[in-house]
Amino acid sequence: MPFATILDAETIHAHTRAGYWVNRTITDHLDEAAAATPDKTAFVDARRSVTYSALKHEVDRCAQGLLALGVRPGDVVSFQLPNWIEWIVVHYAASRIGAISNPLIPIYRDREIGFMVALARSKVLVVPREFRGFDHPAMIERLRPQWPDLAHVLVVGEPSWDEFAATAWEQRHPADLAALRPDPNEVTLLIFTSGTTGEPKGVMHTHNTAIAANNPLPARLGITPDTVFHMASTLAHLTGFLYGARLPVQNGATCVLQDVWDAQRFAELVAEHAITYTSAATPFLHDLLTVPDLGAHDLSSLTRFCCMGAPIPRAIVREAREKLPGLVVLGGWGQSEDALVTLGIPGDPDEKLIDTDGYPWPGMRIRVVDAEGHELPPGGEGRLQVAGPFLFVGYAERLEMARAGFTGEWFDTGDLATVDADGYLRIAGRTKDVIIRGGENIPVAYVENVLYEHPDVEAVAVVAVPDPRLQERACACLVLTPGAAELGLADVRAFLAGKGVAKQYWPERVELLAELPRTASGKIQKFQLRDRLRRPAEAASSLRVPGR
């Protein structure tokens, strides 16, 4: 039974009349590209490549196979696949017949997969035989008793997938597929939030919301059919889904997929395929800039690096300009619930490109409100709210939770921010990340940005630790660059003093970590840090760098 949503006729009419919802599906774009440029390479992965004509053929055969397995419009097809062409095929095939795609991040294990597949009531689940040494079918066997709705498991790399490909496909006439083209206002995507704050939520998007989120990008970023995309973020995260699995096809372009992130290999791929555009979290850019022989690779084609999901430290932007002068680094902000809402504009002055999180896309509106819900003037810090055609249509089986996030048409993002007089966004932090020390707010994002400028700091997260007198104090969790000397609290404070940071914003505790806990998309999971720091004994053993 299809999931209920919060979508209503008034919203459909408004966004359709305004021209943002164009009533197209992703397979409409695939069909057009296959007809116009059948021999053009559509995708390249670590194992093979596929042309647009061949991709359409595989998608149609897979769609027929899903129908033969009993999949019907509104059923959920889950797939925990790496960034392989099979991922693309399964998603487009599900879209072709009106089924709901539920991509699952490859690093998720029993706890996450068990919860997500159960909530999605998945009818078919597709996994790899093995990826990065993990036995996915064995996990599925452990979990399958929890999933009464799951009818079929297909394993890429095992006979079940090969038999599906050989015998189940070609069961129906192509006209049958055309007749199943879904209503673009139906749900096409069930994607789980990446878990920076606790239990993941099943975010639902329609064909119209997903198509609309990509339609403005070419005009702002100079994307054409000659653009060569790259995606190393998992396609099961909204960044990978929109800008790796779908944006290339919406523009008839080529995309190079990387299933395991390796900065050295990325540099080689740029030179090999003349990659022009990539989207990833900030750590990916950091890794690229630290490739030992970066100058030995021809990276002249790479002109756009869109950093999404985390702030871009100014020091990294400056380093990128020095090492890759032809590259424009753009910061953006968005969520699973609202896609990419803001992004920098090439050609903007530095104070906009470096010090803001970008400008809204056409149709998307942002505002900042105070605790009572009153809109604040430019520069005022408060809760960030968003409205527009990219917004999701509810959380699966949690509609009341979704409705509770709205004030009229405005969705409360859970972020603290400011909007300047020119309409540019600056994220100050999550509402749950704010540190209130003795009644005074500490600007977390500001302090983190300054600490990133320290030459020995590779990554930083400033989080709150409980205090009996002041309620909260700030703790700086640091990952140091290889070979760096140990940084103590006095060192950190002296550095901040030298940078002119007000004393009341200085951390009162420093923890040195081997790494920061992150989601698959690179976002820092501050809730994990806070939880560990509240338990001193555990923190002492689980947070500190071995040998320090």
VEXDREN-2710 file (C-alpha; in Angstrom, 1 decimal):
% VEXDREN-2710
k/r/px/py/pz
1/MET/0.0/0.0/0.0
2/PRO/1.5/3.4/-1.0
3/PHE/2.7/5.6/1.8
4/ALA/0.5/8.5/2.9
5/THR/2.0/12.0/2.4
6/ILE/1.4/15.6/3.5
7/LEU/1.2/16.7/-0.2
8/ASP/-2.1/18.6/-1.0
9/ALA/-3.8/19.9/-4.1
10/GLU/-3.0/23.5/-3.3
11/THR/0.7/22.8/-3.1
12/ILE/0.6/20.9/-6.4
13/HIS/-1.2/23.7/-8.1
14/ALA/1.1/26.4/-6.8
15/HIS/4.4/24.8/-7.8
16/THR/3.0/23.6/-11.1
17/ARG/1.6/27.0/-12.0
18/ALA/4.9/28.7/-11.1
19/GLY/6.8/26.4/-13.4
20/TYR/8.9/24.6/-10.8
21/TRP/7.0/21.2/-11.1
22/VAL/7.2/20.2/-14.7
23/ASN/5.5/16.8/-14.4
24/ARG/8.5/14.8/-15.7
25/THR/10.1/11.6/-14.4
26/ILE/13.8/10.7/-14.5
27/THR/13.1/8.0/-17.1
28/ASP/11.7/10.7/-19.4
29/HIS/15.1/12.2/-19.4
30/LEU/16.8/8.8/-19.9
31/ASP/14.6/8.1/-22.9
32/GLU/15.4/11.5/-24.5
33/ALA/19.2/11.0/-24.0
34/ALA/19.1/7.5/-25.4
35/ALA/17.3/8.7/-28.5
36/ALA/19.5/11.8/-29.0
37/THR/22.9/10.4/-28.1
38/PRO/22.6/6.6/-28.0
39/ASP/26.4/5.9/-28.2
40/LYS/27.4/8.5/-25.7
41/THR/28.9/7.1/-22.4
42/ALA/26.3/7.6/-19.6
43/PHE/28.2/6.1/-16.6
44/VAL/31.6/4.7/-15.8
45/ASP/32.2/2.8/-12.6
46/ALA/35.2/0.8/-11.3
47/ARG/34.0/-2.3/-13.2
48/ARG/32.5/-1.2/-16.5
49/SER/30.9/1.6/-18.6
50/VAL/27.6/1.9/-20.3
51/THR/26.2/4.0/-23.1
52/TYR/22.8/5.8/-23.0
53/SER/21.3/3.2/-25.4
54/ALA/22.7/0.3/-23.4
55/LEU/21.5/1.9/-20.1
56/LYS/18.0/2.3/-21.4
57/HIS/18.0/-1.3/-22.5
58/GLU/19.2/-2.6/-19.1
59/VAL/16.7/-0.4/-17.2
60/ASP/13.8/-1.6/-19.3
61/ARG/14.7/-5.2/-18.9
62/CYS/15.2/-4.8/-15.1
63/ALA/11.8/-3.0/-14.9
64/GLN/10.2/-6.0/-16.7
65/GLY/12.0/-8.3/-14.3
66/LEU/10.7/-6.4/-11.3
67/LEU/7.1/-6.7/-12.7
68/ALA/7.7/-10.4/-13.1
69/LEU/8.6/-10.6/-9.4
70/GLY/5.3/-9.0/-8.5
71/VAL/6.5/-5.4/-7.9
72/ARG/3.7/-3.0/-8.4
73/PRO/3.3/0.8/-8.3
74/GLY/3.9/2.1/-4.8
75/ASP/5.9/-1.0/-3.7
76/VAL/9.3/-0.3/-2.2
77/VAL/12.5/-1.7/-3.8
78/SER/15.4/-1.4/-1.5
79/PHE/19.0/-1.6/-2.6
80/GLN/22.2/-1.5/-0.6
81/LEU/24.7/-1.3/-3.5
82/PRO/28.0/0.6/-3.9
83/ASN/28.4/3.3/-6.6
84/TRP/28.0/0.8/-9.4
85/ILE/26.0/0.9/-12.6
86/GLU/23.7/-1.7/-11.2
87/TRP/22.6/0.9/-8.6
88/ILE/21.6/3.2/-11.5
89/VAL/19.7/0.4/-13.3
90/VAL/17.7/-0.7/-10.3
91/HIS/16.7/2.9/-9.4
92/TYR/15.7/3.8/-12.9
93/ALA/13.8/0.5/-13.3
94/ALA/11.8/1.1/-10.2
95/SER/11.1/4.6/-11.3
96/ARG/9.9/3.3/-14.7
97/ILE/7.1/1.2/-13.2
98/GLY/6.1/3.6/-10.4
99/ALA/7.8/1.7/-7.6
100/ILE/9.5/3.6/-4.7
101/SER/13.3/3.5/-4.6
102/ASN/14.8/3.0/-1.2
103/PRO/18.7/3.3/-1.5
104/LEU/20.6/2.1/1.6
105/ILE/24.1/3.3/2.4
106/PRO/26.6/0.5/1.9
107/ILE/28.3/0.9/5.3
108/TYR/25.1/0.4/7.2
109/ARG/24.9/-2.9/9.1
110/ASP/22.3/-5.0/11.0
111/ARG/20.9/-2.3/13.3
112/GLU/20.3/0.3/10.6
113/ILE/19.3/-2.0/7.8
114/GLY/17.0/-4.0/10.0
115/PHE/15.2/-0.8/11.0
116/MET/15.0/0.8/7.6
117/VAL/13.8/-2.2/5.6
118/ALA/11.2/-3.0/8.2
119/LEU/9.8/0.6/8.2
120/ALA/9.9/0.7/4.4
121/ARG/8.0/-2.6/4.1
122/SER/10.3/-3.4/1.2
123/LYS/9.1/-6.0/-1.3
124/VAL/12.5/-6.6/-3.0
125/LEU/16.0/-6.1/-1.7
126/VAL/19.2/-6.0/-3.8
127/VAL/22.6/-6.3/-2.3
128/PRO/26.1/-7.1/-3.5
129/ARG/27.7/-10.5/-2.8
130/GLU/30.6/-8.7/-1.2
131/PHE/31.8/-5.2/-0.8
132/ARG/34.9/-4.1/1.1
133/GLY/35.1/-7.5/2.7
134/PHE/31.6/-7.5/4.1
135/ASP/29.2/-10.4/3.5
136/HIS/25.9/-8.7/2.7
137/PRO/23.8/-11.9/2.0
138/ALA/24.8/-13.3/5.5
139/MET/23.5/-10.1/7.1
140/ILE/20.2/-10.4/5.1
141/GLU/19.8/-13.9/6.3
142/ARG/20.1/-12.8/9.9
143/LEU/17.6/-10.1/9.5
144/ARG/15.1/-11.6/7.1
145/PRO/12.8/-13.0/9.9
146/GLN/12.1/-9.4/10.9
147/TRP/10.8/-8.5/7.4
148/PRO/7.4/-10.2/6.7
149/ASP/6.8/-8.0/3.6
150/LEU/10.1/-8.9/1.9
151/ALA/9.4/-11.3/-1.0
152/HIS/12.7/-11.4/-2.9
153/VAL/16.4/-10.9/-2.3
154/LEU/18.7/-10.4/-5.3
155/VAL/22.4/-10.6/-4.9
156/VAL/24.6/-8.9/-7.5
157/GLY/27.5/-11.3/-8.1
158/GLU/25.5/-14.5/-7.3
159/PRO/23.3/-16.7/-9.4
160/SER/20.1/-15.0/-8.1
161/TRP/21.0/-11.8/-10.0
162/ASP/22.3/-13.6/-13.1
163/GLU/19.1/-15.8/-13.2
164/PHE/17.0/-12.7/-12.7
165/ALA/18.8/-11.0/-15.6
166/ALA/18.6/-14.1/-17.9
167/THR/15.1/-15.4/-17.2
168/ALA/12.9/-12.8/-15.7
169/TRP/13.7/-10.0/-18.1
170/GLU/12.0/-9.6/-21.5
171/GLN/8.7/-10.8/-20.1
172/ARG/6.6/-7.9/-21.3
173/HIS/6.2/-5.8/-24.4
174/PRO/7.8/-2.3/-24.1
175/ALA/4.3/-0.7/-24.5
176/ASP/3.4/-2.2/-21.1
177/LEU/6.2/-0.1/-19.5
178/ALA/4.9/3.1/-21.1
179/ALA/1.5/2.4/-19.7
180/LEU/2.9/2.3/-16.2
181/ARG/4.5/5.7/-16.3
182/PRO/3.7/7.1/-12.8
183/ASP/2.0/10.4/-11.9
184/PRO/4.9/12.8/-11.2
185/ASN/3.3/13.7/-7.9
186/GLU/3.6/10.2/-6.5
187/VAL/6.5/9.2/-4.2
188/THR/9.5/7.9/-6.0
189/LEU/12.2/8.1/-3.3
190/LEU/12.3/7.0/0.3
191/ILE/15.7/8.0/1.6
192/PHE/16.7/7.9/5.3
193/THR/18.3/10.8/7.0
194/SER/22.0/10.2/7.7
195/GLY/21.7/10.1/11.4
196/THR/23.4/13.2/12.8
197/THR/20.9/13.5/15.6
198/GLY/19.7/10.0/16.4
199/GLU/17.0/7.7/14.9
200/PRO/16.9/8.1/11.1
201/LYS/13.7/9.3/9.4
202/GLY/12.4/8.1/6.1
203/VAL/12.2/11.2/3.9
204/MET/9.8/10.9/1.0
205/HIS/10.2/12.8/-2.3
206/THR/8.1/12.8/-5.5
207/HIS/9.2/12.7/-9.1
208/ASN/8.4/16.5/-9.2
209/THR/10.4/17.5/-6.1
210/ALA/13.5/15.5/-7.2
211/ILE/13.4/16.8/-10.8
212/ALA/12.8/20.4/-9.6
213/ALA/15.8/20.2/-7.2
214/ASN/18.2/19.7/-10.2
215/ASN/16.6/21.9/-12.8
216/PRO/18.2/25.2/-11.8
217/LEU/21.8/23.9/-11.6
218/PRO/22.9/24.2/-15.2
219/ALA/22.2/27.9/-15.4
220/ARG/24.1/28.8/-12.2
221/LEU/27.0/26.3/-12.7
222/GLY/27.4/26.3/-16.4
223/ILE/26.4/22.6/-16.8
224/THR/26.0/21.4/-20.4
225/PRO/25.9/18.0/-22.1
226/ASP/29.7/18.2/-22.4
227/THR/30.1/18.4/-18.6
228/VAL/31.7/15.3/-17.1
229/PHE/30.4/14.6/-13.6
230/HIS/32.1/12.7/-10.8
231/MET/30.5/11.2/-7.7
232/ALA/32.3/9.5/-4.8
233/SER/29.8/10.2/-2.1
234/THR/27.4/7.2/-1.8
235/LEU/24.5/7.4/-4.3
236/ALA/22.3/6.4/-1.3
237/HIS/22.8/9.9/0.2
238/LEU/20.8/12.8/-1.3
239/THR/24.0/14.4/-2.6
240/GLY/25.0/11.3/-4.5
241/PHE/21.4/10.6/-5.5
242/LEU/20.7/14.0/-7.0
243/TYR/24.1/15.0/-8.4
244/GLY/25.6/11.6/-9.3
245/ALA/22.6/9.3/-10.2
246/ARG/20.3/11.9/-11.8
247/LEU/21.8/15.3/-12.7
248/PRO/24.0/13.8/-15.4
249/VAL/21.0/12.1/-17.1
250/GLN/18.9/15.2/-16.8
251/ASN/21.6/17.0/-18.9
252/GLY/22.5/14.1/-21.2
253/ALA/26.1/14.1/-19.7
254/THR/28.6/11.5/-18.6
255/CYS/29.2/10.6/-14.9
256/VAL/32.2/8.8/-13.5
257/LEU/31.4/6.9/-10.3
258/GLN/33.9/6.0/-7.6
259/ASP/32.8/3.2/-5.2
260/VAL/35.6/3.6/-2.7
261/TRP/36.9/7.1/-2.0
262/ASP/40.6/7.5/-2.7
263/ALA/41.9/11.0/-3.4
264/GLN/44.9/9.7/-5.4
265/ARG/42.5/7.7/-7.6
266/PHE/40.3/10.7/-8.0
267/ALA/43.2/12.7/-9.3
268/GLU/43.9/10.0/-11.9
269/LEU/40.2/9.8/-12.9
270/VAL/40.1/13.6/-13.5
271/ALA/43.0/13.3/-15.8
272/GLU/41.7/10.2/-17.6
273/HIS/38.1/11.4/-18.1
274/ALA/38.5/15.2/-18.1
275/ILE/36.1/15.4/-15.2
276/THR/34.8/19.0/-14.8
277/TYR/32.4/18.8/-11.8
278/THR/32.2/17.0/-8.5
279/SER/30.0/17.3/-5.4
280/ALA/31.1/16.1/-2.0
281/ALA/31.5/16.9/1.7
282/THR/34.5/19.2/2.7
283/PRO/36.7/16.3/3.8
284/PHE/36.9/15.1/0.2
285/LEU/38.4/18.4/-0.9
286/HIS/40.8/18.3/2.0
287/ASP/41.9/14.8/0.9
288/LEU/42.4/15.9/-2.7
289/LEU/44.6/18.9/-1.7
290/THR/46.9/16.5/0.3
291/VAL/47.6/14.1/-2.6
292/PRO/51.4/14.0/-2.5
293/ASP/52.0/14.3/-6.3
294/LEU/49.0/16.4/-7.0
295/GLY/50.9/18.6/-9.5
296/ALA/51.8/15.5/-11.6
297/HIS/48.2/15.0/-12.7
298/ASP/46.4/17.1/-15.3
299/LEU/43.5/18.5/-13.3
300/SER/42.9/21.5/-15.6
301/SER/39.5/20.2/-16.6
302/LEU/38.2/20.3/-13.0
303/THR/36.4/23.7/-12.6
304/ARG/33.7/23.1/-10.0
305/PHE/33.9/21.5/-6.6
306/CYS/30.6/21.9/-4.7
307/CYS/31.0/21.2/-1.0
308/MET/27.8/20.2/0.6
309/GLY/26.9/19.0/4.0
310/ALA/29.5/20.8/6.1
311/PRO/31.1/24.3/6.3
312/ILE/34.2/25.0/4.2
313/PRO/37.1/26.3/6.3
314/ARG/38.6/29.4/4.8
315/ALA/42.1/27.8/5.0
316/ILE/41.0/25.0/2.7
317/VAL/39.5/27.4/0.2
318/ARG/42.8/29.4/0.1
319/GLU/44.8/26.2/-0.3
320/ALA/42.6/25.1/-3.2
321/ARG/43.1/28.4/-5.0
322/GLU/46.9/28.0/-4.6
323/LYS/47.1/24.4/-5.8
324/LEU/44.2/24.4/-8.3
325/PRO/43.8/28.0/-9.6
326/GLY/41.2/26.9/-12.3
327/LEU/38.9/25.4/-9.6
328/VAL/36.0/27.3/-8.2
329/VAL/35.0/25.9/-4.7
330/LEU/31.4/26.6/-3.8
331/GLY/29.7/26.0/-0.5
332/GLY/26.1/25.0/-0.2
333/TRP/23.5/24.0/2.3
334/GLY/20.6/21.6/2.2
335/GLN/19.1/18.6/3.9
336/SER/17.4/15.3/2.9
337/GLU/14.1/17.1/3.5
338/ASP/14.8/20.0/1.2
339/ALA/17.6/19.0/-1.2
340/LEU/20.2/21.8/-1.9
341/VAL/18.6/25.0/-0.9
342/THR/21.5/27.4/-1.3
343/LEU/24.8/27.4/-3.2
344/GLY/27.5/30.0/-3.9
345/ILE/27.5/31.7/-7.3
346/PRO/30.6/31.6/-9.4
347/GLY/32.1/35.1/-9.7
348/ASP/30.8/36.2/-6.3
349/PRO/33.2/38.2/-4.1
350/ASP/35.2/36.3/-1.5
351/GLU/33.0/37.5/1.4
352/LYS/30.1/35.7/-0.3
353/LEU/31.9/32.6/-1.6
354/ILE/34.0/31.9/1.5
355/ASP/32.0/33.4/4.4
356/THR/28.4/32.3/3.4
357/ASP/26.6/29.1/2.6
358/GLY/25.3/30.5/-0.7
359/TYR/22.3/32.0/-2.2
360/PRO/18.9/30.3/-2.6
361/TRP/17.9/28.6/-5.8
362/PRO/15.0/30.0/-7.8
363/GLY/11.7/29.1/-6.1
364/MET/13.3/28.3/-2.7
365/ARG/12.8/30.9/0.1
366/ILE/14.6/31.1/3.4
367/ARG/13.9/33.1/6.5
368/VAL/15.2/33.3/10.1
369/VAL/12.8/33.5/13.0
370/ASP/13.1/34.1/16.7
371/ALA/11.8/31.8/19.5
372/GLU/8.3/33.1/19.0
373/GLY/8.3/32.6/15.3
374/HIS/8.7/36.2/14.3
375/GLU/10.9/36.9/11.2
376/LEU/14.2/38.6/12.1
377/PRO/15.8/41.4/10.1
378/PRO/19.0/40.8/8.0
379/GLY/21.9/39.7/10.2
380/GLY/19.7/38.5/13.1
381/GLU/20.5/35.0/14.3
382/GLY/17.6/32.5/14.8
383/ARG/16.0/29.4/13.5
384/LEU/16.2/28.8/9.8
385/GLN/13.0/28.0/7.9
386/VAL/12.6/27.0/4.3
387/ALA/9.7/27.0/1.8
388/GLY/9.6/26.0/-1.9
389/PRO/9.3/23.3/-4.5
390/PHE/12.2/21.1/-3.3
391/LEU/10.6/20.3/0.0
392/PHE/9.8/16.7/0.9
393/VAL/6.3/15.3/1.2
394/GLY/6.6/13.7/4.6
395/TYR/8.3/11.1/6.7
396/ALA/7.3/7.5/6.0
397/GLU/5.0/6.3/8.8
398/ARG/5.7/9.5/10.7
399/LEU/3.4/12.1/9.1
400/GLU/2.6/13.8/12.4
401/MET/6.3/14.3/13.0
402/ALA/6.6/15.9/9.5
403/ARG/3.6/18.1/10.0
404/ALA/5.0/19.3/13.4
405/GLY/8.1/20.6/11.5
406/PHE/5.9/23.1/9.5
407/THR/4.5/26.5/10.3
408/GLY/2.2/27.0/7.3
409/GLU/4.4/26.5/4.3
410/TRP/7.6/27.0/6.2
411/PHE/9.7/24.0/7.3
412/ASP/11.8/24.4/10.4
413/THR/15.2/23.0/9.5
414/GLY/16.6/22.6/13.0
415/ASP/19.5/24.9/12.0
416/LEU/20.5/28.3/13.4
417/ALA/21.5/30.8/10.8
418/THR/21.6/34.4/9.7
419/VAL/20.6/35.9/6.3
420/ASP/22.4/39.0/5.2
421/ALA/20.9/42.0/3.4
422/ASP/21.7/40.4/0.0
423/GLY/19.9/37.2/0.8
424/TYR/23.0/35.0/1.5
425/LEU/22.8/32.3/4.1
426/ARG/25.2/31.8/7.0
427/ILE/24.7/28.6/9.0
428/ALA/25.6/29.1/12.7
429/GLY/25.0/25.5/13.8
430/ARG/22.3/23.1/14.7
431/THR/19.7/24.1/17.3
432/LYS/20.8/21.1/19.2
433/ASP/24.5/22.0/18.7
434/VAL/24.2/25.5/20.3
435/ILE/26.3/25.9/23.5
436/ILE/24.8/28.1/26.1
437/ARG/27.4/28.9/28.8
438/GLY/26.0/30.7/31.8
439/GLY/23.2/32.2/29.6
440/GLU/25.5/33.3/26.8
441/ASN/25.5/31.6/23.4
442/ILE/28.8/30.4/22.0
443/PRO/29.0/30.7/18.1
444/VAL/30.1/27.1/17.4
445/ALA/30.6/27.4/13.7
446/TYR/32.6/30.5/14.1
447/VAL/35.0/28.9/16.6
448/GLU/35.4/25.8/14.5
449/ASN/36.2/27.8/11.4
450/VAL/39.0/29.6/13.3
451/LEU/40.4/26.4/14.7
452/TYR/40.5/24.9/11.1
453/GLU/43.1/27.6/10.4
454/HIS/45.6/26.1/12.8
455/PRO/48.3/24.3/10.7
456/ASP/48.2/21.2/13.0
457/VAL/44.4/20.7/13.0
458/GLU/42.9/18.4/10.4
459/ALA/39.3/18.3/11.7
460/VAL/37.4/19.9/14.5
461/ALA/34.1/19.7/16.3
462/VAL/33.1/21.9/19.2
463/VAL/30.4/20.4/21.3
464/ALA/28.8/21.0/24.7
465/VAL/29.7/19.2/27.9
466/PRO/27.4/19.4/30.9
467/ASP/28.5/21.7/33.8
468/PRO/26.7/21.9/37.2
469/ARG/27.1/25.7/37.5
470/LEU/27.0/27.0/34.0
471/GLN/24.8/24.3/32.4
472/GLU/27.3/23.8/29.5
473/ARG/30.9/24.4/28.6
474/ALA/32.6/24.1/25.2
475/CYS/34.9/21.1/24.4
476/ALA/37.0/21.2/21.2
477/CYS/37.4/17.7/19.8
478/LEU/40.4/17.8/17.5
479/VAL/42.0/15.5/14.9
480/LEU/45.6/16.5/14.3
481/THR/47.5/16.3/11.0
482/PRO/50.0/13.4/10.8
483/GLY/53.1/14.1/12.7
484/ALA/51.8/17.1/14.5
485/ALA/52.8/17.8/18.1
486/GLU/50.1/17.4/20.8
487/LEU/47.9/20.4/21.3
488/GLY/46.7/21.2/24.8
489/LEU/44.1/23.5/26.1
490/ALA/46.6/26.3/26.6
491/ASP/47.9/25.9/23.0
492/VAL/44.3/26.2/21.6
493/ARG/43.5/29.2/23.7
494/ALA/46.7/31.0/22.8
495/PHE/45.9/30.3/19.1
496/LEU/42.4/31.7/19.4
497/ALA/43.7/34.7/21.3
498/GLY/46.1/35.4/18.5
499/LYS/43.2/35.3/16.0
500/GLY/41.2/37.8/18.0
501/VAL/38.5/35.4/19.2
502/ALA/36.7/36.7/22.3
503/LYS/37.8/34.9/25.5
504/GLN/34.2/33.9/26.3
505/TYR/34.1/31.8/23.2
506/TRP/37.2/29.8/24.0
507/PRO/36.8/26.1/24.6
508/GLU/37.4/25.0/28.2
509/ARG/38.3/21.4/27.4
510/VAL/40.2/19.8/24.5
511/GLU/40.0/16.2/23.4
512/LEU/42.4/14.7/20.8
513/LEU/40.8/12.0/18.7
514/ALA/42.0/9.6/16.0
515/GLU/39.0/10.6/13.9
516/LEU/35.6/12.2/14.2
517/PRO/32.5/10.0/14.0
518/ARG/30.8/10.8/10.7
519/THR/27.9/9.8/8.5
520/ALA/28.6/8.2/5.2
521/SER/28.2/11.6/3.6
522/GLY/30.9/13.1/5.8
523/LYS/28.8/15.0/8.3
524/ILE/30.1/15.0/11.8
525/GLN/27.9/13.1/14.3
526/LYS/28.1/15.5/17.2
527/PHE/25.4/13.6/19.1
528/GLN/27.9/10.7/19.4
529/LEU/30.6/13.0/20.7
530/ARG/28.2/14.6/23.3
531/ASP/27.1/11.2/24.5
532/ARG/30.6/9.9/25.0
533/LEU/31.8/13.1/26.7
534/ARG/29.0/12.8/29.2
535/ARG/30.5/9.5/30.3
536/PRO/34.0/10.3/31.5
537/ALA/35.3/6.8/31.8
538/GLU/34.2/5.8/28.3
539/ALA/35.4/9.1/26.9
540/ALA/38.9/8.5/28.3
541/SER/39.2/5.1/26.5
542/SER/37.2/5.7/23.3
543/LEU/38.0/9.3/22.4
544/ARG/41.7/9.8/22.9
545/VAL/44.3/9.1/20.3
546/PRO/46.2/5.9/21.1
547/GLY/49.6/6.8/22.6
548/ARG/48.7/10.3/23.6
END
